[in-house]
Amino acid sequence: MENFFTRYRNVTALLGLLMAQVIVLASQVRRPVAATGESMSLVRLWIVEIFVPAEKALNSIGDGVSGLWHNYVDLRHVRAQNHDLQEQVDRLRLEQVSLAEDAGQARRLQALLAFKERFISQTVAAQVIGTSGSEHSHLLYIDKGSGDSIKPDMAVITPKGIVGKIAKVFPGTSQVLEINDATAGAGVMLERTRLRGVLHGTPSGIPEILHVMADEKIEVGDPVVSSGGDQIYPRGLPIGVVSNSSPDPEGGPFMVVKVKPSADLERVEEVLIITKVIDKSPEAPEGPRALRAADILAQRLPTVVPKAPAKGNEPPPTSVLYARKSASITPSASTPKSTTAPTQNSSAVSTQTPKQKPAAKPPDIETAVPKPSQAEPVAAQPVPQQTTPATEPPALETPR
């Protein structure tokens, strides 16, 4: 290597000088970039064009190795996970079918009992523009009034829960009585136990449920919804959750149940006013009858087909049996005995027997005995015989 540079020292020095001159000139020459519109030195452009392809090649190699690892090597347990997920999907499908059947049955029963559900059909959005400014009263003022079809006792709600009701209406504004005010109240129901009660506000701002017996099982966190009994708040709207339940400090038969409102009554800004509530009866869906478990069981169980009676062993009909029985009980005419007088010469004198009167004809069986029905044959009663007593003929004298 040293011999090469020693032998071509002048040429090497010349090439070095030329390279240095080119680099100096390239650093001074600037070329505009079409994408940004700015000028860039020629040396920087050369460096970018030299090193960018190498960086792209390294990145593509790294991406290929990463894809090979994640898409092939690291998929050892995917088959087992896929099997578990498939079993879970099948189980959820069965649960969905069961729930759909229960829902259909509930809709049919609901339609059968003509049970009416209340639906909110129309609301008006309003903005809160002021408060009462007192710690003992909880009032809000909104920017909707009588000109917007607002009336007293309309429910005011938010997406989180009930806020209160309209207390007073003015031409351009309305006053809202919050549900935690000391003068406010609502009919409520515990969603878990279906226990009904009356929610009443307190001066402290924490509403309580009144008239709850001390032996009721109430847990902290139980949801509280409106019962609809006050005819103001529709049924099923969220009101809050139970925050505390304790016995009456005065020793009464009731317990103190405190409720935390679902709506943030201290920071509420926009509300909805329920202006119209309609009663709607759900319609039962018309469709093919659902297959029940009893039907499936009846299809799988073996059925016993009754055998037809053999030809010749068929029982006679009821009319034939009745005709035979009637013929067996028909009475026969009785014949009276004839009496003759004693005679000395039996060969000479012949006894003459007078003619007897014919016996009375028995009544017709068909008219005397009622015809029994096919379901229950009635035995015919015997008809008493009617006969006329025979008259004794006079004795005959023999000639001497």
KOLVOZA-898959 format. One record per residue (C-alpha): residue number from 0; x, y, z; residue in three letters. Coordinates in Angstrom, 2 decimals. Layout:
<sites>
(site NUM; (X; Y; Z); "ALA"),
...
</sites>
This chain:
<sites>
(site 0; (0.00; 0.00; 0.00); "MET"),
(site 1; (2.90; 2.34; 0.83); "GLU"),
(site 2; (4.53; 1.56; -2.52); "ASN"),
(site 3; (1.31; 2.57; -4.27); "PHE"),
(site 4; (1.14; 5.99; -2.66); "PHE"),
(site 5; (4.90; 6.48; -3.08); "THR"),
(site 6; (4.75; 5.59; -6.72); "ARG"),
(site 7; (1.63; 7.66; -7.48); "TYR"),
(site 8; (2.20; 10.45; -4.98); "ARG"),
(site 9; (1.82; 13.28; -7.44); "ASN"),
(site 10; (-1.36; 11.86; -8.93); "VAL"),
(site 11; (-2.84; 11.23; -5.49); "THR"),
(site 12; (-2.07; 14.78; -4.40); "ALA"),
(site 13; (-3.68; 16.13; -7.53); "LEU"),
(site 14; (-6.83; 14.09; -7.01); "LEU"),
(site 15; (-7.04; 15.23; -3.41); "GLY"),
(site 16; (-6.78; 18.88; -4.43); "LEU"),
(site 17; (-9.43; 18.40; -7.09); "LEU"),
(site 18; (-11.77; 16.69; -4.60); "MET"),
(site 19; (-11.30; 19.45; -2.07); "ALA"),
(site 20; (-12.00; 22.05; -4.71); "GLN"),
(site 21; (-15.17; 20.23; -5.79); "VAL"),
(site 22; (-16.38; 20.05; -2.18); "ILE"),
(site 23; (-15.73; 23.71; -1.65); "VAL"),
(site 24; (-17.56; 24.61; -4.83); "LEU"),
(site 25; (-20.47; 22.29; -3.98); "ALA"),
(site 26; (-20.83; 23.91; -0.58); "SER"),
(site 27; (-21.06; 27.30; -2.19); "GLN"),
(site 28; (-23.48; 26.31; -4.95); "VAL"),
(site 29; (-27.16; 26.23; -3.84); "ARG"),
(site 30; (-30.01; 24.61; -5.68); "ARG"),
(site 31; (-33.72; 25.45; -5.12); "PRO"),
(site 32; (-36.04; 22.68; -3.90); "VAL"),
(site 33; (-39.32; 22.45; -5.82); "ALA"),
(site 34; (-41.30; 21.06; -2.88); "ALA"),
(site 35; (-40.54; 23.79; -0.34); "THR"),
(site 36; (-39.30; 26.58; -2.60); "GLY"),
(site 37; (-36.13; 27.06; -0.51); "GLU"),
(site 38; (-32.55; 26.74; -1.75); "SER"),
(site 39; (-30.24; 23.98; -0.43); "MET"),
(site 40; (-26.51; 23.42; -0.82); "SER"),
(site 41; (-25.39; 20.89; -3.37); "LEU"),
(site 42; (-23.33; 18.98; -0.79); "VAL"),
(site 43; (-26.39; 18.35; 1.36); "ARG"),
(site 44; (-28.31; 17.08; -1.61); "LEU"),
(site 45; (-25.51; 14.68; -2.45); "TRP"),
(site 46; (-25.36; 13.40; 1.11); "ILE"),
(site 47; (-29.13; 12.85; 1.22); "VAL"),
(site 48; (-29.15; 10.99; -2.08); "GLU"),
(site 49; (-26.29; 8.75; -0.92); "ILE"),
(site 50; (-27.48; 7.80; 2.57); "PHE"),
(site 51; (-31.31; 7.74; 2.18); "VAL"),
(site 52; (-31.40; 4.57; 0.03); "PRO"),
(site 53; (-29.24; 2.78; 2.59); "ALA"),
(site 54; (-31.55; 3.84; 5.41); "GLU"),
(site 55; (-34.58; 2.67; 3.45); "LYS"),
(site 56; (-32.98; -0.71; 2.90); "ALA"),
(site 57; (-32.22; -1.07; 6.62); "LEU"),
(site 58; (-35.78; -0.07; 7.56); "ASN"),
(site 59; (-37.32; -2.53; 5.13); "SER"),
(site 60; (-35.13; -5.31; 6.51); "ILE"),
(site 61; (-36.19; -4.43; 10.06); "GLY"),
(site 62; (-39.88; -4.33; 9.10); "ASP"),
(site 63; (-39.59; -7.72; 7.44); "GLY"),
(site 64; (-38.01; -9.28; 10.50); "VAL"),
(site 65; (-40.63; -7.71; 12.79); "SER"),
(site 66; (-43.50; -8.90; 10.59); "GLY"),
(site 67; (-42.06; -12.41; 10.48); "LEU"),
(site 68; (-41.90; -12.48; 14.26); "TRP"),
(site 69; (-45.34; -11.07; 14.97); "HIS"),
(site 70; (-47.20; -12.84; 12.14); "ASN"),
(site 71; (-45.67; -16.30; 12.37); "TYR"),
(site 72; (-43.36; -16.95; 15.31); "VAL"),
(site 73; (-45.43; -15.21; 17.97); "ASP"),
(site 74; (-48.74; -16.96; 16.98); "LEU"),
(site 75; (-48.15; -20.17; 18.92); "ARG"),
(site 76; (-51.10; -19.73; 21.34); "HIS"),
(site 77; (-53.53; -18.16; 18.89); "VAL"),
(site 78; (-55.24; -21.45; 18.06); "ARG"),
(site 79; (-56.11; -22.12; 21.71); "ALA"),
(site 80; (-57.33; -18.55; 22.13); "GLN"),
(site 81; (-59.44; -18.89; 19.00); "ASN"),
(site 82; (-61.01; -22.08; 20.37); "HIS"),
(site 83; (-61.85; -20.37; 23.68); "ASP"),
(site 84; (-63.33; -17.38; 21.88); "LEU"),
(site 85; (-65.45; -19.64; 19.68); "GLN"),
(site 86; (-66.87; -21.39; 22.75); "GLU"),
(site 87; (-67.62; -18.01; 24.30); "GLN"),
(site 88; (-69.40; -16.87; 21.12); "VAL"),
(site 89; (-71.53; -20.03; 21.10); "ASP"),
(site 90; (-72.46; -19.53; 24.75); "ARG"),
(site 91; (-73.40; -15.90; 24.14); "LEU"),
(site 92; (-75.56; -16.91; 21.20); "ARG"),
(site 93; (-77.48; -19.34; 23.39); "LEU"),
(site 94; (-77.95; -16.64; 26.00); "GLU"),
(site 95; (-79.11; -14.24; 23.30); "GLN"),
(site 96; (-81.73; -16.72; 22.08); "VAL"),
(site 97; (-82.94; -17.26; 25.65); "SER"),
(site 98; (-83.16; -13.53; 26.32); "LEU"),
(site 99; (-84.94; -12.92; 23.02); "ALA"),
(site 100; (-87.53; -15.55; 23.92); "GLU"),
(site 101; (-88.03; -14.03; 27.36); "ASP"),
(site 102; (-88.37; -10.56; 25.83); "ALA"),
(site 103; (-90.96; -11.81; 23.34); "GLY"),
(site 104; (-92.93; -13.45; 26.13); "GLN"),
(site 105; (-92.80; -10.25; 28.18); "ALA"),
(site 106; (-94.09; -8.22; 25.23); "ARG"),
(site 107; (-96.94; -10.64; 24.66); "ARG"),
(site 108; (-97.94; -10.59; 28.32); "LEU"),
(site 109; (-97.64; -6.83; 28.39); "GLN"),
(site 110; (-99.94; -6.51; 25.39); "ALA"),
(site 111; (-102.34; -9.04; 26.91); "LEU"),
(site 112; (-102.69; -7.10; 30.14); "LEU"),
(site 113; (-103.01; -3.80; 28.25); "ALA"),
(site 114; (-100.18; -2.39; 30.29); "PHE"),
(site 115; (-99.33; 1.14; 29.22); "LYS"),
(site 116; (-95.82; 2.52; 29.28); "GLU"),
(site 117; (-95.11; 6.20; 29.41); "ARG"),
(site 118; (-92.83; 7.61; 26.74); "PHE"),
(site 119; (-91.31; 11.07; 26.56); "ILE"),
(site 120; (-92.42; 12.41; 23.21); "SER"),
(site 121; (-91.31; 16.05; 23.27); "GLN"),
(site 122; (-88.68; 18.08; 25.15); "THR"),
(site 123; (-87.37; 21.64; 25.07); "VAL"),
(site 124; (-83.71; 22.45; 25.69); "ALA"),
(site 125; (-82.96; 25.36; 28.02); "ALA"),
(site 126; (-79.93; 27.16; 29.41); "GLN"),
(site 127; (-79.44; 27.90; 33.11); "VAL"),
(site 128; (-79.02; 31.64; 33.54); "ILE"),
(site 129; (-79.08; 32.02; 37.30); "GLY"),
(site 130; (-79.56; 30.48; 40.75); "THR"),
(site 131; (-81.28; 31.50; 43.96); "SER"),
(site 132; (-78.05; 32.57; 45.62); "GLY"),
(site 133; (-79.04; 31.07; 48.99); "SER"),
(site 134; (-77.79; 27.98; 50.78); "GLU"),
(site 135; (-81.25; 27.10; 52.14); "HIS"),
(site 136; (-83.15; 27.24; 48.83); "SER"),
(site 137; (-82.22; 25.37; 45.70); "HIS"),
(site 138; (-83.71; 27.19; 42.72); "LEU"),
(site 139; (-82.60; 27.63; 39.12); "LEU"),
(site 140; (-83.62; 30.13; 36.45); "TYR"),
(site 141; (-83.71; 29.08; 32.80); "ILE"),
(site 142; (-84.10; 31.06; 29.59); "ASP"),
(site 143; (-87.43; 29.50; 28.53); "LYS"),
(site 144; (-90.82; 30.80; 29.57); "GLY"),
(site 145; (-94.50; 30.83; 28.73); "SER"),
(site 146; (-93.73; 31.85; 25.17); "GLY"),
(site 147; (-92.03; 28.46; 24.68); "ASP"),
(site 148; (-95.08; 26.47; 25.90); "SER"),
(site 149; (-93.56; 26.00; 29.35); "ILE"),
(site 150; (-96.06; 25.30; 32.15); "LYS"),
(site 151; (-95.77; 24.71; 35.89); "PRO"),
(site 152; (-95.07; 21.19; 37.19); "ASP"),
(site 153; (-93.19; 20.14; 34.04); "MET"),
(site 154; (-90.26; 17.83; 34.72); "ALA"),
(site 155; (-86.72; 19.14; 34.17); "VAL"),
(site 156; (-84.08; 16.52; 33.46); "ILE"),
(site 157; (-80.55; 16.02; 32.16); "THR"),
(site 158; (-79.05; 12.98; 30.45); "PRO"),
(site 159; (-77.73; 11.88; 33.87); "LYS"),
(site 160; (-80.99; 12.17; 35.82); "GLY"),
(site 161; (-83.78; 14.36; 37.19); "ILE"),
(site 162; (-83.04; 17.99; 38.13); "VAL"),
(site 163; (-86.44; 19.14; 39.38); "GLY"),
(site 164; (-89.69; 20.64; 38.14); "LYS"),
(site 165; (-90.97; 23.99; 36.89); "ILE"),
(site 166; (-92.18; 26.03; 39.88); "ALA"),
(site 167; (-93.07; 29.39; 38.30); "LYS"),
(site 168; (-93.33; 30.55; 34.70); "VAL"),
(site 169; (-92.64; 34.05; 33.42); "PHE"),
(site 170; (-92.87; 35.42; 29.89); "PRO"),
(site 171; (-89.18; 34.91; 29.14); "GLY"),
(site 172; (-87.86; 32.82; 32.00); "THR"),
(site 173; (-88.92; 30.05; 34.35); "SER"),
(site 174; (-88.06; 29.05; 37.88); "GLN"),
(site 175; (-86.97; 25.46; 38.50); "VAL"),
(site 176; (-87.38; 23.86; 41.92); "LEU"),
(site 177; (-84.54; 21.40; 42.33); "GLU"),
(site 178; (-85.28; 17.96; 43.69); "ILE"),
(site 179; (-83.06; 18.45; 46.75); "ASN"),
(site 180; (-84.91; 21.57; 47.90); "ASP"),
(site 181; (-86.62; 21.38; 51.29); "ALA"),
(site 182; (-90.05; 21.95; 49.68); "THR"),
(site 183; (-89.58; 19.45; 46.83); "ALA"),
(site 184; (-90.73; 15.84; 46.67); "GLY"),
(site 185; (-91.14; 12.97; 44.24); "ALA"),
(site 186; (-92.40; 9.41; 44.14); "GLY"),
(site 187; (-89.42; 7.07; 43.91); "VAL"),
(site 188; (-88.66; 3.37; 43.80); "MET"),
(site 189; (-85.57; 1.32; 44.57); "LEU"),
(site 190; (-84.64; -0.43; 41.35); "GLU"),
(site 191; (-83.21; -3.56; 43.02); "ARG"),
(site 192; (-85.86; -4.30; 45.65); "THR"),
(site 193; (-88.81; -2.49; 43.94); "ARG"),
(site 194; (-89.51; -0.71; 47.23); "LEU"),
(site 195; (-91.58; 2.45; 46.82); "ARG"),
(site 196; (-91.31; 5.60; 48.86); "GLY"),
(site 197; (-91.44; 9.40; 48.83); "VAL"),
(site 198; (-88.28; 11.41; 48.22); "LEU"),
(site 199; (-88.17; 14.69; 50.14); "HIS"),
(site 200; (-85.52; 17.39; 50.06); "GLY"),
(site 201; (-83.71; 18.77; 53.09); "THR"),
(site 202; (-82.17; 22.16; 53.94); "PRO"),
(site 203; (-78.72; 20.57; 53.72); "SER"),
(site 204; (-79.29; 19.62; 50.07); "GLY"),
(site 205; (-79.21; 15.84; 50.60); "ILE"),
(site 206; (-82.65; 14.35; 49.80); "PRO"),
(site 207; (-84.07; 11.53; 51.90); "GLU"),
(site 208; (-86.62; 8.76; 51.32); "ILE"),
(site 209; (-89.40; 8.90; 53.90); "LEU"),
(site 210; (-91.54; 6.18; 55.48); "HIS"),
(site 211; (-89.17; 3.25; 54.94); "VAL"),
(site 212; (-89.57; 0.54; 57.56); "MET"),
(site 213; (-86.51; -0.33; 59.62); "ALA"),
(site 214; (-86.59; -4.02; 58.63); "ASP"),
(site 215; (-86.14; -3.32; 54.91); "GLU"),
(site 216; (-82.87; -4.47; 53.33); "LYS"),
(site 217; (-81.32; -1.44; 51.66); "ILE"),
(site 218; (-77.70; -1.39; 50.56); "GLU"),
(site 219; (-75.45; 1.55; 49.78); "VAL"),
(site 220; (-75.28; 2.11; 46.04); "GLY"),
(site 221; (-78.80; 0.88; 45.22); "ASP"),
(site 222; (-80.16; 2.84; 42.22); "PRO"),
(site 223; (-83.20; 5.02; 42.84); "VAL"),
(site 224; (-85.59; 5.77; 39.96); "VAL"),
(site 225; (-88.87; 7.63; 39.65); "SER"),
(site 226; (-92.03; 5.58; 40.24); "SER"),
(site 227; (-94.41; 7.80; 38.24); "GLY"),
(site 228; (-96.93; 8.00; 41.06); "GLY"),
(site 229; (-96.61; 11.78; 41.42); "ASP"),
(site 230; (-97.83; 12.36; 37.83); "GLN"),
(site 231; (-94.90; 14.75; 37.25); "ILE"),
(site 232; (-91.83; 12.66; 36.60); "TYR"),
(site 233; (-92.24; 9.79; 34.11); "PRO"),
(site 234; (-91.62; 6.31; 35.41); "ARG"),
(site 235; (-88.07; 4.92; 35.30); "GLY"),
(site 236; (-86.02; 8.14; 35.17); "LEU"),
(site 237; (-82.81; 7.95; 37.25); "PRO"),
(site 238; (-82.81; 10.06; 40.41); "ILE"),
(site 239; (-79.70; 8.93; 42.27); "GLY"),
(site 240; (-78.16; 6.19; 44.41); "VAL"),
(site 241; (-78.44; 5.38; 48.10); "VAL"),
(site 242; (-75.54; 7.04; 49.90); "SER"),
(site 243; (-76.42; 6.09; 53.49); "ASN"),
(site 244; (-79.09; 4.19; 55.43); "SER"),
(site 245; (-79.35; 4.22; 59.21); "SER"),
(site 246; (-82.01; 3.69; 61.90); "PRO"),
(site 247; (-84.10; 6.58; 63.12); "ASP"),
(site 248; (-82.08; 8.46; 65.77); "PRO"),
(site 249; (-85.31; 9.16; 67.68); "GLU"),
(site 250; (-86.12; 5.44; 67.90); "GLY"),
(site 251; (-89.03; 5.47; 65.46); "GLY"),
(site 252; (-90.17; 2.52; 63.32); "PRO"),
(site 253; (-88.69; 4.05; 60.16); "PHE"),
(site 254; (-85.11; 4.37; 58.91); "MET"),
(site 255; (-83.27; 7.32; 57.37); "VAL"),
(site 256; (-82.28; 6.69; 53.74); "VAL"),
(site 257; (-80.17; 9.40; 52.11); "LYS"),
(site 258; (-79.85; 9.67; 48.35); "VAL"),
(site 259; (-77.08; 11.19; 46.26); "LYS"),
(site 260; (-78.62; 12.78; 43.10); "PRO"),
(site 261; (-77.38; 11.46; 39.76); "SER"),
(site 262; (-77.37; 14.91; 38.16); "ALA"),
(site 263; (-74.74; 17.37; 39.30); "ASP"),
(site 264; (-77.14; 19.97; 40.65); "LEU"),
(site 265; (-74.35; 22.39; 41.61); "GLU"),
(site 266; (-72.81; 22.53; 38.13); "ARG"),
(site 267; (-75.80; 22.02; 35.83); "VAL"),
(site 268; (-75.79; 24.32; 32.80); "GLU"),
(site 269; (-78.11; 22.82; 30.18); "GLU"),
(site 270; (-81.39; 21.05; 30.94); "VAL"),
(site 271; (-84.28; 19.44; 29.09); "LEU"),
(site 272; (-87.91; 20.25; 29.87); "ILE"),
(site 273; (-90.43; 17.46; 29.25); "ILE"),
(site 274; (-93.36; 19.22; 27.60); "THR"),
(site 275; (-95.35; 16.19; 26.45); "LYS"),
(site 276; (-95.72; 12.62; 27.68); "VAL"),
(site 277; (-97.85; 10.08; 25.81); "ILE"),
(site 278; (-99.25; 6.69; 26.79); "ASP"),
(site 279; (-98.33; 3.96; 24.36); "LYS"),
(site 280; (-99.41; 0.35; 24.44); "SER"),
(site 281; (-96.77; -2.00; 23.04); "PRO"),
(site 282; (-97.89; -4.25; 20.22); "GLU"),
(site 283; (-97.15; -7.94; 20.33); "ALA"),
(site 284; (-95.08; -9.02; 17.32); "PRO"),
(site 285; (-96.89; -11.23; 14.85); "GLU"),
(site 286; (-94.88; -14.15; 13.63); "GLY"),
(site 287; (-94.53; -17.90; 13.73); "PRO"),
(site 288; (-95.07; -19.57; 17.04); "ARG"),
(site 289; (-91.83; -20.10; 18.94); "ALA"),
(site 290; (-90.75; -23.68; 19.52); "LEU"),
(site 291; (-91.05; -24.54; 23.20); "ARG"),
(site 292; (-89.15; -27.09; 25.24); "ALA"),
(site 293; (-92.34; -29.16; 25.67); "ALA"),
(site 294; (-92.72; -29.44; 21.89); "ASP"),
(site 295; (-89.13; -30.66; 21.48); "ILE"),
(site 296; (-89.64; -33.19; 24.29); "LEU"),
(site 297; (-92.86; -34.45; 22.69); "ALA"),
(site 298; (-91.04; -34.97; 19.38); "GLN"),
(site 299; (-88.24; -36.95; 20.97); "ARG"),
(site 300; (-90.37; -39.20; 23.21); "LEU"),
(site 301; (-91.87; -42.39; 21.65); "PRO"),
(site 302; (-95.59; -42.34; 20.99); "THR"),
(site 303; (-98.01; -45.29; 21.48); "VAL"),
(site 304; (-100.48; -45.79; 18.63); "VAL"),
(site 305; (-103.68; -47.63; 19.72); "PRO"),
(site 306; (-104.33; -50.87; 17.78); "LYS"),
(site 307; (-107.52; -51.22; 15.76); "ALA"),
(site 308; (-109.80; -54.12; 16.82); "PRO"),
(site 309; (-109.51; -57.30; 14.70); "ALA"),
(site 310; (-112.19; -58.01; 12.16); "LYS"),
(site 311; (-114.87; -60.26; 13.63); "GLY"),
(site 312; (-114.18; -59.28; 17.26); "ASN"),
(site 313; (-115.83; -55.91; 17.04); "GLU"),
(site 314; (-118.38; -55.27; 19.82); "PRO"),
(site 315; (-122.03; -54.97; 18.68); "PRO"),
(site 316; (-123.51; -51.50; 18.65); "PRO"),
(site 317; (-125.63; -50.23; 21.51); "THR"),
(site 318; (-128.90; -50.43; 19.54); "SER"),
(site 319; (-128.48; -54.19; 19.02); "VAL"),
(site 320; (-127.78; -54.78; 22.71); "LEU"),
(site 321; (-130.84; -52.77; 23.68); "TYR"),
(site 322; (-133.09; -54.71; 21.24); "ALA"),
(site 323; (-131.91; -58.01; 22.72); "ARG"),
(site 324; (-132.55; -56.83; 26.26); "LYS"),
(site 325; (-136.04; -55.56; 25.37); "SER"),
(site 326; (-136.97; -58.87; 23.75); "ALA"),
(site 327; (-135.91; -60.80; 26.85); "SER"),
(site 328; (-138.22; -58.84; 29.15); "ILE"),
(site 329; (-141.42; -58.99; 26.95); "THR"),
(site 330; (-144.23; -60.85; 28.90); "PRO"),
(site 331; (-146.11; -63.84; 27.39); "SER"),
(site 332; (-149.94; -64.27; 27.48); "ALA"),
(site 333; (-151.13; -66.58; 30.24); "SER"),
(site 334; (-153.71; -69.34; 29.50); "THR"),
(site 335; (-156.36; -69.99; 32.26); "PRO"),
(site 336; (-157.28; -73.51; 33.31); "LYS"),
(site 337; (-160.74; -74.86; 32.33); "SER"),
(site 338; (-162.96; -76.67; 34.83); "THR"),
(site 339; (-165.47; -79.40; 33.96); "THR"),
(site 340; (-168.29; -80.97; 36.04); "ALA"),
(site 341; (-168.20; -84.72; 37.02); "PRO"),
(site 342; (-170.24; -86.94; 34.77); "THR"),
(site 343; (-171.42; -90.55; 35.07); "GLN"),
(site 344; (-170.94; -91.40; 31.43); "ASN"),
(site 345; (-167.98; -89.65; 30.05); "SER"),
(site 346; (-168.33; -91.17; 26.64); "SER"),
(site 347; (-171.88; -89.96; 26.29); "ALA"),
(site 348; (-171.58; -86.48; 27.53); "VAL"),
(site 349; (-168.85; -84.14; 26.36); "SER"),
(site 350; (-167.85; -81.14; 28.38); "THR"),
(site 351; (-168.04; -77.84; 26.75); "GLN"),
(site 352; (-165.60; -75.17; 27.77); "THR"),
(site 353; (-166.75; -71.64; 27.22); "PRO"),
(site 354; (-164.51; -69.32; 25.25); "LYS"),
(site 355; (-162.27; -67.19; 27.37); "GLN"),
(site 356; (-161.75; -63.53; 26.85); "LYS"),
(site 357; (-158.39; -62.70; 25.26); "PRO"),
(site 358; (-155.79; -61.29; 27.57); "ALA"),
(site 359; (-155.25; -57.61; 27.37); "ALA"),
(site 360; (-152.44; -56.64; 25.06); "LYS"),
(site 361; (-149.48; -55.32; 27.00); "PRO"),
(site 362; (-148.50; -51.76; 26.29); "PRO"),
(site 363; (-146.03; -51.12; 23.52); "ASP"),
(site 364; (-142.49; -51.47; 24.76); "ILE"),
(site 365; (-141.31; -48.56; 22.70); "GLU"),
(site 366; (-143.84; -46.22; 24.27); "THR"),
(site 367; (-143.70; -47.64; 27.80); "ALA"),
(site 368; (-139.97; -47.88; 28.13); "VAL"),
(site 369; (-137.99; -44.80; 27.19); "PRO"),
(site 370; (-135.18; -45.33; 24.74); "LYS"),
(site 371; (-131.83; -45.09; 26.49); "PRO"),
(site 372; (-129.14; -42.88; 25.12); "SER"),
(site 373; (-126.01; -44.34; 23.57); "GLN"),
(site 374; (-123.80; -42.93; 26.31); "ALA"),
(site 375; (-125.61; -44.67; 29.24); "GLU"),
(site 376; (-128.16; -47.47; 28.54); "PRO"),
(site 377; (-131.16; -47.59; 30.86); "VAL"),
(site 378; (-132.61; -50.98; 31.86); "ALA"),
(site 379; (-136.26; -51.40; 30.89); "ALA"),
(site 380; (-138.71; -51.94; 33.75); "GLN"),
(site 381; (-140.93; -55.05; 33.50); "PRO"),
(site 382; (-144.53; -54.34; 32.52); "VAL"),
(site 383; (-147.12; -55.93; 34.82); "PRO"),
(site 384; (-149.29; -58.51; 33.14); "GLN"),
(site 385; (-152.99; -57.72; 32.74); "GLN"),
(site 386; (-155.23; -60.82; 32.56); "THR"),
(site 387; (-158.98; -61.28; 33.07); "THR"),
(site 388; (-160.01; -63.97; 35.58); "PRO"),
(site 389; (-161.62; -67.06; 34.03); "ALA"),
(site 390; (-165.35; -67.57; 34.74); "THR"),
(site 391; (-166.46; -70.97; 36.01); "GLU"),
(site 392; (-168.99; -72.57; 33.55); "PRO"),
(site 393; (-172.32; -73.93; 34.93); "PRO"),
(site 394; (-172.67; -77.66; 35.59); "ALA"),
(site 395; (-174.50; -79.66; 32.93); "LEU"),
(site 396; (-177.27; -82.20; 33.85); "GLU"),
(site 397; (-177.16; -85.62; 32.33); "THR"),
(site 398; (-180.45; -87.17; 31.01); "PRO"),
(site 399; (-181.80; -90.11; 32.91); "ARG"),
</sites>
